[in-house]
C-alpha cells in the first residue's frame, strides 16, 4: 500500500481530511528550505507537495514565482532539489511527498531518468502541470514503472473524455483546481461537489482541492464539497517569505489550517468518499 493510501485510510478512520502543504524547494536557500520542510510536518501537514524552481512556470502566481526566483538566484538546481527530498525522506519515512513541476525540467534529464531519480530520492508522486491529460498515458506508465504515482489535474470545466482519462491515470490522489487562473491570488476557490461526484463515479484517486486555500474556512468548504483533502501553497510560501525565521512562521499557519480538517460535520462527504474508493 502506498504512503498516500495509508494516509487516507488513517485519516478516514480519524474523521479527518488530508492537509497538504506546498513549498518551493531551495527557497530561499537549501538549508532554510530543509528546515521549512521539517516545520510543515511539525505543524501537522499530512502530505507535502514541493516545487522545483523553474524560470517559466505557467500555473504559478507571483508568490510562488518569486519563491522560484529566490531559489534559482541561490544556485539551486534539480539535483539540489532531489537531495532535499532525500533528506526529508530520511527524517520522515511515513509522510507522502510529491513533486509539482513542468515538462521542460523533466525532459532536460530525460523522462525515465527523472522518474527514476525522483523515486530513488524518496518522492511518492509527480504532477507535471503543463502536461495535457490526453497525452499523459506514456508518462504515467513510465512513472509507475519507476515507482512514482502520477497525479493529474481535474477541474469543474474538464470535458468528460479528459476526466475519464484523468480518473484512469491518476494515482495517489487527484489534484482538483478550485478556480481558473494561476496560484496565489488569495481569491477563494469554488469547491464544486459535482466534480467530486464525477470523479467518484469514475473510480478516481481521492480528490484534493488546491488553488484558493489560504484560510480555515476554505479548508472546511473544500471538505464539505466531498474532497478527501486540500493543498495550500501561496499562503505558506508568503508567510515564510515575510518572516525572519521562515520555519518558525509556517508551523503555526499549517497547524491552524490542519485543525480545520478535524472533527467537523462538514467532513461527512469526505468520509463517504473514502469509503466509496
Secondary structure, DSSP 8 states (H G I E B T S, - for coil): --HHHHHHHHHHHHTB-EEEEEEETTSS-HHHHHHHHHHHHHHT-SEEEEE---TT-SS--HHHHHHHHHHHHTT--HHHHHHHHHHHHHH-TTSEEEEEE-HHHHHHH-HHHHHHHHHHHT--EEEETTS-GGG-HHHHHHHHHHT-EE--EEETT--HHHHHHHHHH--S-EEEE-SSS-S-S-------HHHHHHHHHTT-S-EEEESS--SHHHHHHHHHTT-SEEEE-HHHHHHHHT-SSHHHHHHHHHHHHHHTTBS-GGGHHHHHHHHH-
